[in-house]
Amino acid sequence: MAVLHITYNHNPQTSKEGYDGFYKVITSYQYRRLSKSHWTINTEESPQAVWQKLKEYVDPSDYFLMMPLDPTWFSAKDRTVLGWLAAGP
């Protein structure tokens, strides 16, 4: 199972897309909202497949970044962060 980190900042002044569609897609996964603009999701899908679902809700004037989290980036002795992310809401 992959953990993807997604940063999304909706620009309501110029965006033609609504935030609701983006939120609905993100919350269809096992997810954690880390802050107002930062999410992590657990998925068996590739980042490309997740993007195909999200792209219709992301306007060119919005800020969007998605990257996989590699478990080796975290301490091998302390798996607390990955355990918390994997637990989901």
C-alpha positions as CSV (number, residue, x, y, z in Angstrom):
1,M,0.0,0.0,0.0
2,A,1.4,3.4,-1.0
3,V,1.2,6.5,1.1
4,L,0.9,9.7,-0.9
5,H,1.3,13.2,0.4
6,I,-0.9,15.8,-1.3
7,T,-0.6,19.5,-0.9
8,Y,-3.5,21.5,-2.4
9,N,-4.2,25.1,-2.1
10,H,-7.5,26.1,-3.7
11,N,-7.5,29.7,-5.1
12,P,-11.2,30.8,-4.7
13,Q,-10.6,34.2,-6.4
14,T,-9.5,32.6,-9.8
15,S,-10.4,28.9,-9.6
16,K,-13.3,27.8,-11.7
17,E,-13.4,24.5,-9.8
18,G,-15.1,24.0,-6.4
19,Y,-13.3,22.5,-3.4
20,D,-16.1,20.0,-2.8
21,G,-15.1,17.6,-5.6
22,F,-11.5,17.5,-4.5
23,Y,-12.5,16.9,-0.9
24,K,-14.9,14.0,-1.9
25,V,-12.1,12.3,-3.9
26,I,-9.6,12.6,-1.1
27,T,-12.0,11.4,1.6
28,S,-12.9,8.3,-0.5
29,Y,-9.4,7.0,0.5
30,Q,-8.1,6.1,3.9
31,Y,-6.7,9.6,4.7
32,R,-5.3,12.0,7.2
33,R,-5.6,15.7,7.0
34,L,-2.3,17.0,8.3
35,S,-3.2,20.7,8.0
36,K,-5.4,23.0,6.0
37,S,-3.6,22.3,2.8
38,H,-1.8,19.0,3.4
39,W,-3.2,15.4,3.2
40,T,-1.9,11.9,3.2
41,I,-3.8,9.0,1.7
42,N,-3.2,5.2,1.7
43,T,-4.0,3.6,-1.7
44,E,-3.2,0.7,-3.9
45,E,-3.5,3.0,-6.9
46,S,-0.6,4.7,-8.6
47,P,-0.1,8.4,-8.2
48,Q,-1.1,8.7,-11.9
49,A,-4.4,7.0,-11.2
50,V,-5.1,9.3,-8.2
51,W,-4.3,12.3,-10.3
52,Q,-6.8,11.2,-13.0
53,K,-9.5,11.3,-10.3
54,L,-8.4,14.7,-8.9
55,K,-7.4,16.7,-12.0
56,E,-10.9,17.7,-12.9
57,Y,-11.1,19.5,-9.5
58,V,-7.7,21.3,-9.7
59,D,-7.7,24.6,-11.6
60,P,-4.4,25.9,-13.2
61,S,-4.6,28.7,-10.7
62,D,-4.6,26.3,-7.7
63,Y,-1.5,24.9,-6.1
64,F,-1.2,21.1,-6.3
65,L,1.7,18.8,-5.4
66,M,1.5,15.0,-4.9
67,M,4.5,12.8,-3.9
68,P,4.8,9.3,-2.6
69,L,6.2,8.9,1.0
70,D,8.9,6.3,1.2
71,P,8.9,4.4,4.5
72,T,12.7,4.4,4.5
73,W,12.6,8.2,5.0
74,F,11.4,7.6,8.6
75,S,13.4,6.2,11.4
76,A,13.7,2.5,11.3
77,K,13.4,2.4,15.0
78,D,10.4,4.6,15.4
79,R,7.5,3.6,13.1
80,T,5.0,5.8,15.0
81,V,4.4,8.3,12.1
82,L,3.8,5.6,9.5
83,G,1.6,3.7,12.0
84,W,-0.5,6.9,12.6
85,L,-0.8,7.6,8.8
86,A,-1.8,4.0,8.1
87,A,-4.4,3.9,10.8
88,G,-6.6,6.5,9.0
89,P,-9.5,8.3,10.5
